[in-house]
Amino acid sequence: MDKTNALRAGALAAGTTLMMLLMTSPALALTRDDGDDPGTGLSVVETLGLYVVAPIALFLAIAGLVMVLDKSHKKKDTTSSNIRIKAADTKTEIKA
């Protein structure tokens, strides 16, 4: 990459970062808006339960249901891979 492309990429990255920071500034505001009525905050245990334990439990429940209710049983292999033949002059079995 030459200098011009590197400079262009750096300017684009810096501009994108600056725009993202400017767009998120209302999210970092400390003053409340009119009509804002926040409830009580979550404790650490409630936060971990809601955002860590609950998704893992939901994933495990869905995975368990999929495994238990799986209808694809092993079917008999009707192809030529399960046909056994005996050679005419020997008693050894050859799997085709």
Protein Blocks (a to p, Z undefined) as FASTA:
>chain_A
ZZklmmmmmmmmmmmmmmmmmmmmmmmpcbdcehiacdddddfklmmmmmmmmmmmmmmm
mmmmmmmmpcbdcdddfbfklpccddfkbcbdcdZZ
